[in-house]
């Protein structure tokens, strides 16, 4: 077992040097590198003294891989359902990992206001039926668009998993509705980044019907909840290569100092 650990260490070091040479340094104040050393030291000493459980070993390697990879803030792109590979299933365990990451979003007062309803497999058809029925009920006649109604069903079957997002707040509670909506949006951002890091595409969509109180009630939630749309998840097709850009940061940031 120890031989396997040293082999993995050699492979990881080689990959680190090849992919992220700028992160390999002997300078004293590099937190990520210090953490890597700490992890490998933990692996080494535990295997000298006693065997780690498979679960503990897996967690150590997960931490190692996480810290050896640039976190994908800038490489995430929206992958719409039409660009998702409908032939590839998403493992339940992977969905749980992604939702666990979402669950660790910042939350004022630790209220953890996010609510996730996850639809996979045949449940997507039930969701599509409900959304089309609600669309017919709440959409003014002059605003009905048959193509939008049809797209509700089509998109739900192109993605392999759909997460209905909702936020909860206490009426008259200490934490405001705005705080809870912002916390839930942070949870969704965690979800999108986690999905991207694990090779999944994602798309957060907010059609009016999926943000309606009628849909919230269909989900089994009361009036202290607010629906915030749907997150579609699926593996991207090989042809999916969306690009994006941002205006210069200076156009969105104002720094204030003692002199200004």
Beta strands, then each sheet from edge to edge (+ up, - down):
strand 1: 114-120
strand 2: 161-168
strand 3: 200-205
strand 4: 225-235
sheet 1: 1+ 2- 4+ 3-
end
